[in-house]
C-alpha cells in the first residue's frame, strides 16, 4: 500500500472562484482528481498543469472553451491539488507522472484531443502526443520545454532549482509554494512573498491577491510536511542537473519526434517569463512550423493572470486552421 496524505474537501468548497465538480480516477491505490466540463461528445481540451499548481490554474480558461463546445478535462498530478499526495519522496518521478496521465487518457478513451500544456505539463503532456499521436488533433504549448542536449537552461531555472536545495528559501518544513504564482503574476511584492516563505508565515494579502492565494494554498492546508514531497521533487527533477527522475532521455526522444508533428501546433507565451523566455518559445515554434502568440505582460503562469486572453488565442487559432 502507498502511504499518502489527502486534502480536506472543505478547503476547495470554500473557494469563491472555483465551482467545478470533482471527479476521480483510480491509479493503483491512489485517487487522481480531475474535472470534466462541457458536452460529453464535444472535442476534448486536455489541460495539463505543472509546478506548483493544480487544475485551478485553468479556472478562467475553461468557461470560454466550454461555451465554444469543447469538453474540458484537467487533472491534478498526484502530489498536487485535490489528488492524493504520496508521502515517500522517492515515489515521485516524471516517468510516473507521465504514466498516470496516460492511464487517465486511456481510461476515459479520449480522442480528438487538443493538448493545452504549460510548465511540467509540457514534458508530461507532450509525451502523450509523441506516443499516442492518433488520439490528438493539435497541440497548444505555453511556457514550457522538452529537455534535449542543445537546450540551454536559463538563470531563472537554475535559481528556481537552487531555491529547493539546501540553503534555498524553500528548503524548509512545509514550504509554501502557493506564493509562487502570486510572485510571478505581480500580485504581491517580491519582498513580501519571499519574506513570508523564509519566515514560514502566512502573507498579509487583500482583494485579488487574497483570493488567488486561497486557491493555491487550499491543497496543502493542514497537511504534514511529507505531503509536500511532490512539490519538492518537481524542481529537483529538472534535468539541468542530470537528475534521473527528470526522464531526460525520454524528453529528448519526444522533442525530436514532435519536431516532425504534422498536425496543428499553436504557441501562446507569457512574454515576461524569466524561466522560459519568449526567445525560446519563438525558436521552438519556428522549428515546429507553428503559430506564435505572445502576451507581453504575462509571466510564467499566464493562465493564472490572463486566462480569458489565453482562451481567446486558442479559439482564434483553431478557427484559422
C-alpha positions as CSV (number, residue, x, y, z in Angstrom):
1,X,0.0,0.0,0.0
2,X,1.1,3.5,-0.8
3,X,1.4,5.9,2.2
4,X,-0.3,9.2,1.2
5,X,-2.0,12.3,2.5
6,X,-5.4,13.5,1.3
7,X,-6.5,17.1,1.2
8,X,-9.7,18.1,3.1
9,X,-12.5,18.8,0.7
10,X,-13.7,21.8,2.6
11,X,-10.6,23.8,1.6
12,X,-11.8,23.5,-2.0
13,X,-15.6,24.1,-1.5
14,X,-14.8,27.3,0.4
15,X,-13.0,28.8,-2.7
16,X,-15.0,31.7,-4.2
17,X,-13.7,31.3,-7.7
18,X,-13.8,27.5,-8.1
19,X,-17.1,25.7,-8.7
20,X,-16.2,22.7,-10.9
21,X,-17.4,19.3,-9.7
22,X,-14.6,16.9,-8.6
23,X,-14.2,13.6,-10.4
24,X,-11.7,10.8,-9.5
25,X,-9.6,8.3,-11.5
26,X,-8.1,5.4,-9.7
27,X,-4.4,4.8,-10.3
28,X,-3.4,1.7,-8.3
29,X,-4.3,2.5,-4.7
30,X,-4.3,6.3,-5.2
31,X,-7.0,8.8,-6.2
32,X,-6.3,11.2,-9.0
33,X,-8.6,14.2,-9.2
34,X,-9.8,15.7,-12.5
35,X,-12.6,17.9,-13.7
36,X,-14.7,17.1,-16.8
37,X,-16.7,20.1,-18.0
38,X,-18.7,20.7,-21.2
39,X,-20.5,18.5,-23.7
40,X,-19.6,14.8,-23.4
41,X,-19.5,14.3,-27.2
42,X,-17.5,17.5,-27.8
43,X,-13.9,17.7,-29.0
44,X,-11.6,17.4,-26.0
45,X,-9.4,20.0,-24.5
46,X,-6.9,18.3,-22.2
47,X,-5.4,20.9,-19.9
48,X,-2.2,19.9,-18.0
49,X,-0.6,21.9,-15.2
50,X,2.9,22.0,-13.8
51,X,4.6,23.1,-10.6
52,X,3.4,24.3,-8.0
53,X,-0.1,24.5,-9.4
54,X,-3.2,22.3,-10.0
55,X,-6.3,22.5,-12.2
56,X,-7.3,25.7,-10.5
57,X,-4.7,27.2,-13.0
58,X,-7.3,26.8,-15.8
59,X,-10.3,28.2,-13.9
60,X,-10.6,31.2,-16.3
61,X,-9.6,29.4,-19.4
62,X,-12.2,26.6,-19.2
63,X,-15.6,28.6,-19.3
64,X,-14.9,30.2,-22.8
65,X,-13.8,26.8,-24.2
66,X,-16.9,25.1,-22.8
67,X,-19.1,27.9,-24.3
68,X,-17.4,27.1,-27.7
69,X,-18.4,23.5,-27.5
70,X,-15.3,21.8,-26.0
71,X,-15.2,19.1,-23.4
72,X,-12.5,20.3,-21.0
73,X,-10.6,17.8,-18.9
74,X,-8.0,19.0,-16.4
75,X,-6.3,16.7,-13.9
76,X,-4.2,17.3,-10.8
77,X,-0.9,15.4,-10.8
78,X,-0.5,13.2,-7.8
79,X,1.0,15.3,-5.1
80,X,-0.9,18.3,-6.1
81,X,-4.4,19.8,-6.0
82,X,-7.2,17.5,-4.9
83,X,-5.2,14.4,-5.9
84,X,-3.7,12.1,-3.3
85,X,-0.2,13.0,-2.1
86,X,2.3,10.1,-1.7
87,X,4.5,10.9,1.3
88,X,7.6,9.0,0.2
89,X,9.8,11.4,-1.7
90,X,11.3,8.5,-3.7
91,X,7.8,7.7,-5.1
92,X,8.0,10.7,-7.4
93,X,9.4,10.7,-11.0
94,X,8.4,12.4,-14.2
95,X,8.0,9.0,-15.8
96,X,5.5,8.1,-13.2
97,X,3.5,11.4,-13.6
98,X,3.5,10.7,-17.3
99,X,2.2,7.1,-16.8
100,X,-0.6,8.4,-14.6
101,X,-1.7,10.9,-17.2
102,X,-1.6,8.1,-19.9
103,X,-3.9,6.0,-17.7
104,X,-6.5,8.7,-17.4
105,X,-6.5,9.3,-21.2
106,X,-6.9,5.6,-21.9
107,X,-9.4,5.0,-19.1
108,X,-11.7,7.8,-20.5
109,X,-10.8,6.6,-24.1
110,X,-10.2,10.2,-25.1
111,X,-9.7,11.1,-28.8
112,X,-9.7,14.3,-30.9
113,X,-7.7,15.9,-28.1
114,X,-6.3,19.4,-28.1
115,X,-3.5,19.3,-25.6
116,X,-3.0,22.5,-23.6
117,X,0.2,22.4,-21.6
118,X,2.5,24.6,-19.6
119,X,5.5,24.1,-17.2
120,X,5.8,20.4,-16.3
121,X,2.6,19.9,-18.1
122,X,4.8,20.1,-21.2
123,X,7.0,17.1,-20.6
124,X,4.1,15.0,-19.2
125,X,1.5,16.1,-21.7
126,X,3.6,16.2,-24.9
127,X,4.8,12.7,-24.1
128,X,1.2,11.6,-24.7
129,X,1.1,13.2,-28.2
130,X,4.5,11.7,-29.0
131,X,3.5,8.2,-28.0
132,X,-0.2,8.2,-28.9
133,X,-0.5,10.7,-31.8
134,X,-3.7,9.1,-33.1
135,X,-5.6,10.4,-30.1
136,X,-4.5,14.1,-30.6
137,X,-5.8,16.7,-33.0
138,X,-3.5,19.6,-32.1
139,X,-1.0,21.0,-29.6
140,X,-1.2,24.2,-27.6
141,X,2.1,24.9,-26.0
142,X,2.7,27.6,-23.3
143,X,5.8,28.5,-21.4
144,X,7.4,25.0,-21.1
145,X,10.1,23.0,-22.7
146,X,11.3,19.5,-23.6
147,X,14.8,18.6,-22.5
148,X,17.3,17.9,-25.2
149,X,21.1,18.2,-25.3
150,X,21.1,21.5,-27.1
151,X,18.7,23.2,-24.7
152,X,20.3,26.0,-22.6
153,X,18.8,26.3,-19.1
154,X,18.3,29.9,-18.1
155,X,19.5,31.5,-14.9
156,X,15.8,31.7,-13.9
157,X,15.6,27.9,-13.9
158,X,18.9,27.4,-12.1
159,X,17.8,29.9,-9.4
160,X,14.5,28.0,-9.1
161,X,16.3,24.7,-8.5
162,X,18.7,26.3,-6.0
163,X,15.7,27.6,-4.0
164,X,14.7,24.0,-3.3
165,X,18.2,22.7,-2.4
166,X,19.9,23.1,1.0
167,X,20.3,26.7,1.8
168,X,17.5,27.8,-0.5
169,X,14.4,29.6,0.7
170,X,12.1,26.6,0.0
171,X,14.4,24.1,1.7
172,X,12.3,24.1,4.9
173,X,9.5,22.3,6.6
174,X,6.1,22.7,4.8
175,X,7.4,25.0,2.1
176,X,4.8,27.5,1.0
177,X,5.0,27.2,-2.8
178,X,1.4,28.6,-3.0
179,X,3.0,32.0,-3.0
180,X,4.9,31.4,-6.3
181,X,2.1,32.2,-8.7
182,X,1.4,35.4,-6.9
183,X,5.0,36.5,-7.3
184,X,5.1,35.5,-11.0
185,X,1.8,37.4,-11.6
186,X,2.9,40.6,-9.8
187,X,0.0,40.2,-7.3
188,X,2.3,40.8,-4.3
189,X,5.7,42.3,-3.9
190,X,8.8,40.0,-4.0
191,X,9.9,41.1,-0.5
192,X,6.5,40.2,1.0
193,X,6.4,36.9,-0.8
194,X,9.9,35.7,-0.1
195,X,9.8,37.1,3.4
196,X,6.7,35.0,4.2
197,X,8.3,31.9,2.6
198,X,11.5,32.3,4.6
199,X,9.7,33.0,7.9
200,X,7.1,30.2,7.3
201,X,4.3,32.7,7.9
202,X,1.0,33.4,6.1
203,X,1.3,36.6,4.0
204,X,-0.9,39.6,4.5
205,X,-3.0,39.9,1.3
206,X,-6.2,41.6,0.2
207,X,-8.5,41.5,-2.7
208,X,-7.5,39.6,-5.8
209,X,-4.2,38.5,-4.2
210,X,-6.0,37.0,-1.2
211,X,-8.5,35.2,-3.4
212,X,-5.7,33.9,-5.7
213,X,-3.6,32.7,-2.7
214,X,-6.5,30.8,-1.2
215,X,-6.8,28.8,-4.4
216,X,-3.1,27.9,-4.4
217,X,-2.9,27.2,-0.7
218,X,-6.0,25.0,-0.5
219,X,-4.4,21.7,-1.5
220,X,-1.8,21.8,1.4
221,X,-3.7,23.3,4.2
222,X,-3.4,21.3,7.5
223,X,-1.2,18.6,5.8
224,X,2.0,17.2,7.3
225,X,5.4,18.1,5.9
226,X,5.7,14.8,4.0
227,X,2.7,15.8,1.9
228,X,4.9,18.5,0.3
229,X,7.3,16.0,-1.2
230,X,5.6,16.1,-4.6
231,X,6.1,19.8,-4.8
232,X,9.8,19.4,-3.7
233,X,10.6,16.9,-6.4
234,X,9.3,18.8,-9.4
235,X,12.0,21.4,-9.3
236,X,14.6,18.9,-8.3
237,X,13.7,16.7,-11.3
238,X,14.6,19.4,-13.8
239,X,17.4,17.7,-16.0
240,X,19.6,20.8,-15.8
241,X,21.4,18.8,-13.1
242,X,21.2,15.3,-14.7
243,X,18.5,14.2,-12.3
244,X,17.3,10.7,-13.4
245,X,13.8,11.4,-12.2
246,X,13.6,14.1,-14.9
247,X,13.2,11.5,-17.6
248,X,15.7,13.4,-19.7
249,X,16.3,10.7,-22.3
250,X,12.5,10.3,-22.9
251,X,12.1,14.0,-23.1
252,X,14.8,14.2,-25.8
253,X,13.1,11.4,-27.8
254,X,9.7,13.2,-27.5
255,X,11.2,16.5,-28.6
256,X,12.8,15.0,-31.7
257,X,9.6,13.1,-32.5
258,X,7.4,16.2,-32.2
259,X,9.6,18.2,-34.5
260,X,8.1,16.1,-37.2
261,X,4.5,16.6,-36.0
262,X,2.2,17.1,-39.0
263,X,-0.9,18.4,-37.3
264,X,-1.6,21.8,-36.0
265,X,0.6,23.4,-33.3
266,X,0.0,26.8,-31.7
267,X,2.2,28.5,-29.1
268,X,0.8,31.0,-26.6
269,X,3.5,32.6,-24.5
270,X,3.8,34.8,-21.5
271,X,6.4,37.3,-22.6
272,X,7.5,38.4,-19.1
273,X,8.7,34.9,-18.1
274,X,12.4,34.7,-17.0
275,X,12.2,30.9,-16.7
276,X,11.2,30.2,-20.3
277,X,11.8,33.4,-22.2
278,X,10.0,34.5,-25.3
279,X,13.1,33.9,-27.5
280,X,13.0,30.2,-26.6
281,X,9.3,29.9,-27.3
282,X,9.7,31.6,-30.7
283,X,12.7,29.4,-31.6
284,X,10.7,26.2,-30.7
285,X,7.6,27.3,-32.6
286,X,9.7,28.1,-35.7
287,X,11.2,24.6,-35.6
288,X,7.7,23.1,-35.5
289,X,6.2,25.4,-38.1
290,X,3.7,26.6,-35.5
291,X,1.9,29.9,-34.9
292,X,3.1,32.0,-32.0
293,X,1.1,34.5,-29.9
294,X,2.7,36.4,-27.1
295,X,1.0,38.1,-24.1
296,X,3.8,40.6,-23.4
297,X,2.9,41.4,-19.8
298,X,2.1,37.8,-18.7
299,X,4.6,35.9,-16.6
300,X,5.3,32.2,-16.3
301,X,1.7,31.3,-15.1
302,X,-0.1,33.2,-17.9
303,X,-3.3,31.2,-17.3
304,X,-3.5,32.5,-13.8
305,X,-3.5,36.1,-14.7
306,X,-4.6,36.2,-18.4
307,X,-6.9,33.2,-18.6
308,X,-9.5,34.8,-20.9
309,X,-6.9,36.1,-23.2
310,X,-5.3,32.6,-23.4
311,X,-8.6,31.1,-24.4
312,X,-9.2,33.8,-27.0
313,X,-5.9,33.0,-28.6
314,X,-6.6,29.3,-28.6
315,X,-10.1,29.6,-30.1
316,X,-8.9,32.1,-32.8
317,X,-6.0,29.9,-33.9
318,X,-8.3,26.9,-34.2
319,X,-10.8,28.9,-36.3
320,X,-8.0,29.9,-38.6
321,X,-6.7,26.4,-39.3
